[in-house]
Amino acid sequence: MFENAIVIGGSIAGKIAAKALSESFRQVTIIEAGQEPTEKAPRKRVPQSYHPHVVLKGGEAAIEKLFPQITSELIEDGSTLTNFTGDLKWHHFGSWKKPFTGELIMVQQSQPMLDSHLQRRINHVSNITTRYETMSEQLLIDRQHNKVCGLRVRSLKTRTEEELSADLVVDASGFGSKSRSWLKTYGIEIKEERVGIQLFYASRLVRLKKEKRPDWYNLLISPSFPNNPYGAYIQTIEDDRFSVTFSGYVNERAPQTNEEFFSYAHKLPETDVLDFLKQAKPITDIKIHRIPYQVRRRFDLAKHIPGGFVVIGDAHCRFDPVFGQGISVAAMEAIELQRRVQHVTSLDQSFTKAYHKKISKIIATPWDMATTEALRHQNITGDRSLAQPMKQWYSKKVYELSASDPDIYIRLVRVMNLIRSPHHLFHPKVWLAMFKKKFS
Ligand SMILES: Cc1cc2nc3c(=O)[nH]c(=O)nc-3n(C[C@H](O)[C@H](O)[C@H](O)COP(=O)(O)OP(=O)(O)OC[C@H]3O[C@@H](n4cnc5c(N)ncnc54)[C@H](O)[C@@H]3O)c2cc1C
């Protein structure tokens, strides 16, 4: 047992990380800038909570491991169960995928619903406490031993500052994390890899005017560069609601009004979203979220990061949300954190280094998937490796084949769901299918 752990940020990554630490620390304190949530609703400091959130199967398994039975609780509370390959109507690279009933059952709900269930569960863990309306100001480091010793925080209510001691500080403060600048004051540089996507998400919730629902549960029109830069996603969520989202990269203008929302649907290569909108009535305003770039912060490559300091979730890596990876990666990182704190006797520099190295491996595949797709767009900025055109060629072939070949489709969704490695798509069966297609 260690004494105190502090988790900066009480959103999804922060809650999951706190739970992962709770069996190895006497006290886990979450420092959260926002107010205590009182209802199942989007939160001001988590602006993405207005937008749809997919939990991939790899992430679901990790969350379930940390919070046993949470999946059944979500289902009991109204989450929708869908068959990935059967209930999703998916248009990609010019064709619709042929649906079939496969093995992957998705549990889907709004972000606030998942967040409120995680909150309820950590409220019942006696050694986790949350200090709301408290801002983390600076990491405190014992320079002699290069080890974290605590965190300086400021109450947003009383404006008073305080120094809290800790054996471990976990940064789960999201994309806007200050870790890089905090470490810089101690002379430690963290490199960033950025892919400038300039993505917007425009989402609103709707209900159907009549009871008759479409023959799908989720509808996805994936941007497929260069031919189609526009994306749309309709997701069924709890309480008979649908979240409707448009996305656009680089110079696309986000729809802000009712008319613009409809006009955006006209730009899509298929009319299904437009047809759906005609059958639906809006129940919320349109919320816009902009994501200037995807970023991977290379804590794994930095030298001399103090012992007892780790970074998790969006603070470490922010993906293009179109791939729905953030929560799942954060949950997998938390499992790794749990495993490591249970097996070490000291939270020294080698602990920190080994953790960041391991989670860099967790991040590598989803990062590669998301950036390979984005970099097809010629105006998206980022490091284009020599292998990139080959990866893009291969993945496009897989996407195209998956439209008509159920074996390729299920392999693709297993990899996308982070339950199989990308090697699964390099099986001779896949090559044979490619070969047959070429000569058919
Ligand atoms: C539009 C959009 C759609 C997305 N869709 C998906 C999806 O479909 N599936 C998926 O898995 N992921 C998705 N994501 C990503 C997902 O939201 C995140 O990866 C996931 O929620 C983890 O976020 P986080 O907890 O690391 O950070 P955040 O949710 O950003 O939370 C950070 C928390 O830290 C607090 N905080 C920040 N600074 C401080 C400070 N100095 N002191 C104290 N507290 C602080 C904030 O108040 C906040 O509560 C999407 C993201 C966006 C933007």
The ligand as a Gaussian input file, in Angstrom:
#p B3LYP/6-31G(d) Opt

LIG

0 1
 C      -16.256000      15.810000     -30.223000
 C      -15.611000      14.618000     -29.567000
 C      -16.167000      13.363000     -29.730000
 C      -15.572000      12.247000     -29.141000
 N      -16.075000      11.004000     -29.371000
 C      -15.508000       9.945000     -28.784000
 C      -16.038000       8.639000     -28.972000
 O      -16.966000       8.415000     -29.749000
 N      -15.457000       7.614000     -28.291000
 C      -14.386000       7.804000     -27.481000
 O      -13.886000       6.841000     -26.894000
 N      -13.854000       9.026000     -27.310000
 C      -14.376000      10.086000     -27.920000
 N      -13.853000      11.320000     -27.714000
 C      -12.701000      11.462000     -26.811000
 C      -13.165000      11.353000     -25.359000
 O      -14.067000      12.386000     -25.042000
 C      -11.955000      11.401000     -24.412000
 O      -10.903000      10.663000     -24.944000
 C      -12.311000      10.798000     -23.067000
 O      -13.478000      11.326000     -22.555000
 C      -11.200000      11.000000     -22.053000
 O      -11.080000      12.354000     -21.795000
 P      -10.253000      12.821000     -20.532000
 O      -10.937000      12.370000     -19.298000
 O       -8.829000      12.443000     -20.740000
 O      -10.306000      14.409000     -20.650000
 P      -11.547000      15.403000     -20.534000
 O      -12.824000      14.719000     -20.748000
 O      -11.222000      16.573000     -21.379000
 O      -11.533000      15.833000     -19.019000
 C      -10.549000      16.632000     -18.438000
 C      -11.040000      16.994000     -17.029000
 O       -9.982000      17.641000     -16.342000
 C      -10.472000      18.825000     -15.713000
 N       -9.326000      19.755000     -15.664000
 C       -8.661000      20.266000     -16.730000
 N       -7.627000      21.032000     -16.293000
 C       -7.648000      20.971000     -14.939000
 C       -6.830000      21.517000     -13.918000
 N       -5.758000      22.274000     -14.193000
 N       -7.139000      21.242000     -12.631000
 C       -8.212000      20.468000     -12.324000
 N       -9.023000      19.910000     -13.254000
 C       -8.732000      20.154000     -14.536000
 C      -11.613000      19.286000     -16.600000
 O      -12.526000      20.092000     -15.860000
 C      -12.230000      17.946000     -17.030000
 O      -13.187000      17.488000     -16.116000
 C      -14.405000      12.430000     -28.334000
 C      -13.860000      13.700000     -28.164000
 C      -14.439000      14.773000     -28.793000
 C      -13.790000      16.126000     -28.632000

